[in-house]
């Protein structure tokens, strides 16, 4: 199992053709050994006490 970490940034402004960014959170993508995504977790500074998680659809799950 492997986890990739990606920064989430928001554009805060532009001056003289340059963009300015602030970090607003982090995205964690967890994969199995075959490279399939098993879960995604988001930490965002707008929701500091909320843990957001997404799981891919499973073909064998019925609702």
C-alpha positions in Angstrom: 0.0 0.0 0.0 1.3 3.4 -1.0 0.2 6.9 -0.3 0.7 10.0 -2.5 0.5 13.4 -0.9 -0.6 16.4 -3.0 -0.8 20.1 -1.9 -4.1 21.9 -2.5 -3.5 25.6 -3.3 -5.9 28.5 -3.9 -5.0 31.5 -6.1 -4.9 34.6 -3.9 -3.9 37.2 -6.4 -2.0 38.3 -9.4 0.5 41.1 -9.9 2.7 42.0 -12.8 1.8 38.7 -14.5 2.7 36.6 -11.5 0.2 34.4 -9.7 0.2 34.1 -5.9 -1.0 31.0 -4.1 -1.7 30.0 -0.6 -1.8 26.4 0.6 -5.4 25.5 1.7 -5.1 21.8 2.3 -3.6 18.4 1.5 -4.9 15.5 -0.5 -3.8 11.9 0.3 -4.3 9.2 -2.3 -3.8 5.6 -1.1 -3.3 2.8 -3.6 -2.8 -0.9 -3.4 0.2 -2.7 -4.8 -1.3 -2.9 -8.2 -1.7 0.9 -8.3 -5.5 0.9 -7.8 -6.9 3.8 -5.7 -8.2 2.4 -2.5 -9.1 5.7 -0.8 -8.7 9.5 -1.0 -8.5 11.7 2.1 -8.7 15.5 2.1 -7.6 17.8 4.9 -8.8 21.4 4.1 -8.2 24.5 6.3 -11.8 25.7 5.7 -13.0 22.6 7.5 -10.3 21.9 10.1 -12.3 19.4 12.2 -13.8 17.5 9.3 -12.2 14.5 7.8 -13.3 14.0 4.2 -12.8 10.6 2.6 -13.8 9.1 -0.7 -13.7 5.4 -1.8 -13.9 4.2 -5.4 -17.0 2.2 -6.5 -16.9 -1.5 -6.0 -18.5 -3.6 -8.8 -19.8 -6.2 -6.4 -21.6 -3.8 -4.0 -25.4 -3.6 -4.2 -27.5 -0.9 -2.6 
